Amino acid sequence: MANCECQRYCGHIWAAAENCRMKRTVRKISRSGYQKLAKPLLFRQHPDKAHENMIKTARLLHQMRGENILRVWNYKNPRLEQELLGLKFKNPLGMSAGLDKNFDLPPIAKRIGLGFEIGGSTTAQVCAGNPRPWFRRLPSEKSIVVNVGLANNGITRNIERIQKYPRRLWHDFPLSVSVAKTNNLENASDREAIADYCDSLRQLERAGYAPLYEINISCPNTYGGEPFTTPARLEKLLNAIDDLHLTRPIFIKMPTDKKWLDFAKLLEVADRHKVAGLTIGNLIKDRLALQNPKVLGDNIEGNLSGKPAQKITTDLIYKTYGKYRSRFIIIGVGGVFTAEDAYEKIRAGASLVAMVTALMFEGPQVVGEINEGLVKLLDRDGFQNITEAVGSAHRR
Ligand SMILES: Cc1cc2nc3c(=O)[nH]c(=O)nc-3n(C[C@H](O)[C@H](O)[C@H](O)COP(=O)(O)O)c2cc1C
């Protein structure tokens, strides 16, 4: 290598190292700032209001083209990259469905360093959701009680929103659109509900923007309950979806309240259909998953995110991967707050991991912290890259 070329090369490495060190320091300062200042202020607001304000701020930042500043938190490393289903993921950590119901956050999610986003859940018709409040925080349990009932602007407006973003936004930042049935009395029957899912999926196909779809069969807070979490009904829904001949891979958002034998029956159904992946899983219904179930009165409706979801979902991922190996791509969701939490799900069999609650409890710098921590865990265990770690708990 010529001398000046060598100097330039070393310069790049040095700049990258400096960049890494500087960002780590910024993340540390941000963590302490978030815990000591921002979070106490944020947590003084009702969580419904705090969520609304977060979305408004995100929109404003995007209008002002200000989101680039958030790059200061992100962490990049080629060892975290994967190609799955023909899509490039720059790291395995994504945003799970529910935080960004109307697709306001993709530019921010990408800049803070997430590898992908699951937006929605969205429904064929505009959906007002359940009466408020939608959220309650349980700080001592690191959990949020969620009772939104699928409020969103409806698929037509949401597609318009997605189309407004420049296509380059989606470069190595895949968007999955979570589709649910409109939560109203008219869609409580299976026939109408299936037509509702299919309507959304047809519109998404026509628009051609989203490279992945997630079918939310397990939203617990809806009219008629969770209709598609029995094998016979899931079969009906997936038959109808197969008939659409979708060009994009579909994931199923799995329930978390089934005993393994019942869960396995749903997997058998999914296996017979054009299902590429499983998101494991949705909110937790069982309040005994709380360390102190008394923190939540029986009169309070809703289901649990965060820590109570952690072990239940990791166990389901482990068993699913144990039975199906690479047949399904698994997105592990539930109580991921640290690199160790994410890594446990990856070792259990998840290729990707997604979160909601940690972003609120830990702050946005948590994304870079987790990704950096994952690389340290790969080093510890002698893995070259994240792909080697997927399912490694089964190869002990
Ligand atoms: C505020 C909030 C809203 C949610 N809304 C949805 C939703 O619309 N669709 C869905 O499939 N899951 C929804 N979820 C569930 C999350 O996607 C995720 O499965 C669950 O919260 C566990 O992940 P976490 O512990 O990282 O929060 C929601 C969760 C939260 C906290």
The ligand as an ORCA input file, in Angstrom:
! r2SCAN-3c Opt
* xyz 0 1
  C     -47.983      1.229     24.171
  C     -48.073     -0.108     23.509
  C     -48.924     -0.294     22.419
  C     -48.972     -1.532     21.765
  N     -49.763     -1.701     20.657
  C     -49.633     -2.833     19.902
  C     -50.277     -2.957     18.649
  O     -50.974     -2.057     18.177
  N     -50.098     -4.105     17.949
  C     -49.316     -5.138     18.401
  O     -49.160     -6.148     17.709
  N     -48.690     -5.034     19.597
  C     -48.818     -3.923     20.340
  N     -48.148     -3.808     21.535
  C     -47.335     -4.940     22.012
  C     -45.855     -4.759     21.657
  O     -45.652     -4.776     20.262
  C     -45.009     -5.869     22.294
  O     -45.439     -7.096     21.777
  C     -45.119     -5.893     23.813
  O     -45.215     -4.597     24.349
  C     -43.898     -6.558     24.441
  O     -42.721     -5.845     24.113
  P     -42.013     -4.815     25.147
  O     -41.873     -5.555     26.431
  O     -40.701     -4.493     24.505
  O     -42.886     -3.643     25.257
  C     -48.151     -2.598     22.230
  C     -47.339     -2.398     23.354
  C     -47.291     -1.180     23.990
  C     -46.391     -1.016     25.195
*
